[in-house]
Amino acid sequence: IFFRRSSCHGKRITMSRSMLSYNIHDGAQEGIIHGYKNGILRTEDYSNIAQCDTLEDMKLHLAGTDFGNFLQNEATLSSKGITERALDRLVNEFMELRAGADEPLATFLDFITYEYMIANVLKLISGAKAGRETLDLLYKCHPLGLFEGIGALTAASSADDMYEIVLIDSPLGQFFQRTEKKDFDEFSMEYIRSNLHKNYLEHFYDFCRDLGGETWTVMSEILDFEADRFVLTLTRNTYGVKELQKEDRKKLFPAFGKLADIHDDLAACDDDDSLREKLRNFSEYLDMLDSGSEESGLSNLENRFMVKAAQLHKDSLARQFHFGIFYSWVKLRELEVNNLMWIAECIVQSMKHRITEYVPIY
């Protein structure tokens, strides 16, 4: 499965459509999304699935939802198989939307895939640096992040060769251009990953701002939150890392978000106490940090981030005539896939006492 590049790649696009022209160009696609939204698993669906004792029971319950017989070709049920088939369903539906999209929606949908493309490329580069077989890693790449040139990466003889291929022959060159080639030797893969994700968020933010209208209204709030989540997670993950100076840490922060005015202060934080002090005027994030600290820290803070993100995406899906609905649908469906993976793993490992620790959607 490969995605074609948009003809508007790298160009500035302005959307000034009226409600009528929006319906002419994008109304059918948005209508499909509203239909898909109604098929997202509800609380009662999760309650039924969480009572299952076997994966066969889980399959039976899912057959009564919009998932239908998506597992009919699985000879032996496993948590991995359930997760992969659920993800295939999402990818197939996304590809159908992308194939019928006009500009600038087509480019917006491409931006959704760029995040997964970056993750895939870094997985291959990291594997090459570690001497692992890249062809095996290719089969483990996220299907939403496959593109025409990704197969060439498996033939590269070094990480430097991979860099040249990505920069020249992939849609990701716009994000790698801000990353010096020497970074692949001098910095860790996590530093490079953070730098590229920052570049991606900034490009996506600028693109949505150029689109304007309701799309910008919805996406600016979502991307502001994503930037803040990235900044706070990065800050906590790099406590005490001597190799990462304050200036280097700040360079990894996206240049927007509600926390943008205190990036200098956040870059200097080395523990939760100092971070909590800097967040005293941001009650929502402070509450998330305090609640997370009470329950073993980072993982639970991330759960609270996911709950907040899910609410933003549900609000987005409740509105009309904007492109944010496509982004939010993908993210909620991805969360749904992760929930199914968690429930299936709990069933397989006989951890029923933790089976309800998924992130509810509706």
Buried (B, 14 or more C-beta within 10 A) or exposed (E): EEBEBBEBEEEEEEBEBEEEEBBEBBBEBBEBBEEBBEBBBBEEBBEBBBEBEEBEBBBBBBEEBBBEEBBEEBEEBEBEBBBBBBBBBBBEBBBEBBEEBEBBBBBBBBBBBBBBBBBBBBBBBBBBBEEEEBEEBBEEBBBBBBBEBBEBBBEBEEBBBBBEBBBEBBBBEBBBEEBEEEBBEEBEBBBBBBBBBBBBBBBBBEBBBBBEBBBBEBBBBBBBBBBBBBBBBBBBEBEEBEEBEEEBBBBBBBEBBBBBEBBEBBBBBEEBEBBBEBBEEBEEBBEBBEEBBEEEEEEBBBBBBBBBBBEBBBBBBEEBBBBBBBBBBBBBBBBBBBBBBBBBBBBBEEEBEEBEEBBEBB
